Amino acid sequence: MSNAIRVTRIHLSLIWSEMIPELLSMPRRDLPMGWLGQRQRYADQFESARARSDQYEPPWTSQTRDNRNHFWYYYLGKRFPDESSGDEAWQMLVPLRTNLQVQARLSDEWVGGRIFDALFYPHGIAFICTLILQPRRSLAETVDWIVEAQRARVFQTKWEGKPPRRMSLDEFAQAAMNDLRRRVIGTTSMRRVPMADPFTIVTIVKGEMERTQPPSPLENRGEIHQALHGLCSFSPTWREEKRGLPDLKDCSASVKLMPDDHVVYGFERHRVVWFPAYMTKPLPRHHTLSCYHRNLVFLSLQTEMLGKLIRSFAAQLEAGELASPAHLNLVEHGASILSRLRGGVADTYQSWSARMQIEQSEVMSALARTRQYLGWEAPQSSG
C-alpha cells in the first residue's frame, strides 16, 4: 500500500527554543535586548514592528478578511492579528520575528526551498527551520530521504563575517540560536547552551496514488503506520522496527470529525500530518495542507514556550525564590493561555495536538503548582 503512494511535496519543520531567565529578572541594563522582558518597552517595540519598518516584525504575514492566518486569528481570541496592540502582544506572549545574518540555500541534491523563522520572546528565543521538499518518491523511499535530510549537510551557507560552509540542520540551528542568544545577552554573558532535540512536524502536502483507494481506517502496525512512525523517529532502521510500534490509537493527536484514514500521528515531540484526501487532490486556493502545517508549527512553538515559562516559575516556587513583577505578570497570562489550549475552549486555537503536547511533558505538574499559587483551581486530569 505505501509503495502505491508517490509523494511529490513534503514539509519538514524543526523547532528549537530556549528560555533566557535573565530577561525576567529585575531590569538588566547590561543586556543588549533587556527590553524584551519589560512590558512597556516590549509593547512599544511591537507597535513599531507592526509597521514593518524596523528590524523586527510580527510573526504573521499581513492579514485581510479574505486571507488570514488561522492560528494567530484563533489564538488571539478570533481577532485579526494586525489589530492587536503591543500590550496585547505582551499579554499573549506573541514573539517578534527578525532576520538571520546569513545566506543559505539547499544543496543541489535536495530539491525544494526553505523558510526560516528567527524569533524573540519576552522570555526567550526560538528558531524554526522549514524545508519544503519535492521527493517524487514512494512513501517508504520518502521516509528514507527525510531521515537522510535530517542528518546530512543540506545547506550551503555564508554567515556574515565567516567563510562559506556546508551545514546540517542541527549545525545550522546551533549557529542560529547562538546568533539570537548573542543579540539578547551580548558576548560578555555568552554561555554555551547544549542543543535540545527539536520539536518536529512533517506534513505530506502533495501526493499521487497509482490507483484510487476507498477510504479505510489505518491499519494498526501496517505499512503506513510504520512510515508515519519513521517520520517521527528519524531512525535509519525504521523499516526494521515494526514489532515495536506503539498502538495507533495511543499516537493520534487528530482533530474530531476527520475521515478514518486521516490522522495527526505523534508522540512526545513529533507530529506527522497524514490527510490523504487532501494531499491527492489539486491544491485549493488556500493550499489547505501547507496552511495547516504552518498553523501546527506555531501552535507547537507557542505551547513549547508557554510550557518553558510555567516550568521555570514552578521551579522558582520550589526553590523559594521570588519572581520579578514582569515575570509574574507573564506567568499569569501564560498559565491562562496554556490552560485554554489544553482545554480546547472556543476562544483560542483548538487542537488535540496541543493537549497531547502538554500532557506528555512535565508541564502538567508545573501548571497545577502555578494555578495553586495564583489561587485558581487545579487543571482537571485527562480521561
N, C-alpha and C positions, 0 to 999 in steps of 0.2 A: 504493500500500500504506500509506504513512504517513498519508494522509488518511482511511483506513478505521479508524484508531485515534483514539478520543476520550479524552483524558487528563482525569481528574477529580480527581486528587490527586498532588501532586509535592512532594518535599522538596529544598530547596536549602540546603546548608551551606557557609559560608565560614569558613576558619580562618586567623587571624592569630597569629603567635607571635614572640617576641623573647627572646634571651638577654641577661641583665644580668650582665656579668662581675664587677662589684663584689661581688656576692653570694658569689663563691667566692674572692675574695682573702682575705688574713688578716682575721679578725673586725673588722668596721667598726661602731663604736658610734654613728657619726653617721647610719647608715641606719635609718629608722623600722622597717623589716622586715628588718634584717640577720640576724635569726634564721633566715630561710629557708635560708641557706647553712650552717647549723650543725647537725650531725647530731642531737645530743641535744635541742636546742630544737625542731627541726622535728618530731622524733618525739613529743615531749611535746605539741606543738600538735595534731598529727594525732590523738593519743589523745583529746584534748579534743574535737576535731571529730567523732569517731566518735559521740559522744553527741548530736550535732546541737543543742547548747545554746549555741553560741558564734557568732561572726560568720563562721566557716568551717565547711565540711562536706566529706565525701569527694565525689569526682566521680560517684559512683553513687547510685542510689536504694536504699533498704533492700532487702536481698535475702532471699529464702526459698528453700527447696529446690525449690519449685514455680514460683518466679518469680525468675529470676536474669538478670543482665546477662551475656551470654555473653562479651563481650570481656574484661571485667575478671576473670571467673572463669577463663578460659584464660590470660590474660596473667599472672595471679598463680600459675600452676602448678596449675590445676584446684583452686583453693581459693575458698571463698565470701569475697568481699571484706571483709565486716564482721568476719571472723575474723582479718584481718591486723593486726599490731601497728604502732605508729608507726614503729618501727625498720625493719620490713619495707617500709613505705611509702617511707621514705627510700631504701632499697636498690633498690627497683623504680621510683624516680622517679615516684611517684604524686602528682598535684597536689592542692591544696586548692581547693575552689570557694568563691567569695564572691558577694555581690550587688553590682550596679551601683547607684549612687545616681541613678536615672533612672526616669521614667515614659515608656514608649514603646509606641505601638501602630501597627499598619499603617494607612496612609491608606485611605480608603474604597474607592478603586478597586482595591485589592489584597485579594482575598477570601482569608482564611486566618488563621493565627496565627504566633507566633514563639517560639523558645526561645533564651535567652542563657546561655552558659557563660563566666564570668569566672574565670580560674584562675591560681593562684600555684604555681610550681615551685621546687625548691631552687636553680635556676639561671636562672629567668626567669619570663615571664608569657605568657599566651595568652588569646585571646578567640575564641569560636565563636558565630556568628550562624546560626541555622537558621530558614528560612522554610518554613512548611507552607501551601502554596498550592492553590487549587482552580480551575484554569484553565477546565475544561469546554470545551476546545477540541481541535481536531485536533492531532496530534503536531507538524506543521510550525508551526501557529499558536501552540502552546505554547512552542516554541523562541523564536519572536519575542517572546512575552510575557516569558519568563525573561530574554532578552537585555535587554529594556527594564527589567525589575525590577532588574537588576544595576547599571543606570546611573541610574535615576530616584530621586527623593526619596520613598522608600517609607514613611518613618517620620514620625509626629507625635511629637515628643519634648519633655520638660521635665526638664532636668538640674537637680539641686539647686543653688539659688543663681543660676540663669540663666534668661533668658526662653524661652518656647516657641519651637520651631524645627522646620521640616521638614528632614530629613536623608537623604542617600543611604546606601547600605550602607558605602561607603568612609568617608564623613564620620562616620558613627556609630562605625565601628571605630576611626578615629583618636581620637575622643573617649574611647572605652572604653579603648584602650591607654594614652592619656595619663593617664587616671584611675588605672589599675593601676600604671603606672610611678611616678606621684607618690606613691602609697601606699608603694611599696617603697623608693624612694631619697629622697623628700622634695622640697620645692620648691627648696631651695638647690642641689641637684645635678642639677636637671632639665635635660635637653638635648633638642633636637628630633631625633627619630629618623625618617628617611624611612620611609614605609609600604611594605613589600614587598608584592608581589602575593599574595593569599591562596591557600591550597590549597582547591580547590573540589570538592564532591561533590554530585551530583544523582541522585536516585532517583525513578523513576516508580512510585509506590506503588499507584495505582489507575487503571485504565483500562477502556474498553469497546471492543469490536470490532463493526463493522456486520455482519460475517459470520464464522463460525468458520473459522479458517485452520489447516490441518495444520502441525505444527512443521516448519520447514525452516531450513537454515543461513542466516545473514545474508548478503546479497549484498554482496560487496566493492564499495565505492563506490556502493552502492544508496541508496535514499531514507532508510532507517532509519540506515545508516552515516553519511550526511550529517547527519541530525538529531542523532545522538549526538555527532558532532564539533562541531556548533554549540553544544551544551550544555556542551562543554568550552571552546571558544574564546571564547564570548560575543561573537562578531563580528557586527555588524549586517548584514554582507554574506555571512553563512554560506551562503545559498541559491546564491550565485554561485561557490562555492569547491569544487565537486565534483571537478574535474580535479586539484586539488592535494591531495586527501585522501591520507593515508598508507595503506598496506596494512592491512586489518583485523587480520591476524594479528600485526602489529607493535604494535598498540594494545590487545591483550587482556590484562587482568590477572585473568582468570577463574579460579575455583577448578576443581578437577577434577570429573569426573562430572556435568557440567551438560548439559542439552539443547543441541543445536546452535544453537538460536535465542536462547540466553541468553548474555549477555556482561557483564563489568565492563569497560567501554571506558575507556581512559585513556592519557594521555601527560603527561610532565613532572609538573605539579602539579594535575592534573584527573582526575576519575573520574565516570563515569555508569553507573548500575546499570540494566540492561535485562533483566528477567526476566518475559517476557510471560505465562508460565504462572501466575505468582503474582499479577501485577497485574490479571488479568482474572477472578480467582475471588473469591468472597466472602471478606472478611477473616477469617482464622482467629483462634482465641482469642488467640494471642500476636503477632498483627499482624506476620507474617514480614518483609515488606519494610521497614516502619518500624524494626523491631529491627535488621535487617541494616544499614540506613543508619546508625543510631546506632553500631553496632559499628565500621563502617568509618570513621566520623568520628573516634572515639577512637583507633583503630589508626593512622590517618594522623597525628593530632596527636602521639601518643607517638613514632612513628617520626621525625617532624619535630624534636621537642625533643631526642630522643636524638642525632640527627644534628648538631644545633647544638652540643651538648656535646662530641662527639667532634671535630668540625671545629675548635672553639676550642682544644681540648687539643693537637691536632696542630700548629696554628699556633704555640702556645707552644713546643712542642718545636723547631720550625724556627727560632724566634727565640732559642732558648737560655734561655728563661725557666722558672723553677721553679714548679710548681703547689703550691697550699696542700694540706695533708693532706685537707681536706674535698673539694677539687676532685679530687684523685687517687682518693679513695675512690669518689666518684660515677662517675668515668671507668671504673674497674674494673667496676662494676656495669653501667654504661651500655653499654660495649663488649660485655659478655657478652649483655645483652638484645638489642642490635641484631644481633649475630651470629646469635642464635637466631631472631629474627624473619625475617631474611633466609633462613635455612636451612630454615624451615618445620618445625622439630622438634616433637615431640609435647607438650613441657612448656610451650608457650606458644600464643598465638593464631596459627593458620595462615592465611596469605593470600598469594596471588601478588602482590597489590597492594603489600604491604609490600616484597617483594623488588624489584619494579619501582621503587618509590619510592627505595629505597636505591641501586640500580644506575644509575638515571638522574640521580643527583645527584652532588655532589662528595664524598659520604660514603665511598665505597669506598677511595679512596687514604688518607683520614684514618684510616679504620678499620684498614687494613693497617699504617700507621705506628704507630698506638696499640697494636695487638696485638704488633708487633715490640718496642716499648718495654717492654710488660708481660711479654715472654718467651713469648708464645703463638705458635702457628703462624699464618701469614697466611691470610686467608679465601680459599677457592677461587673462581676466576673462574667466571662462568656459561658455559653452553654446553659 
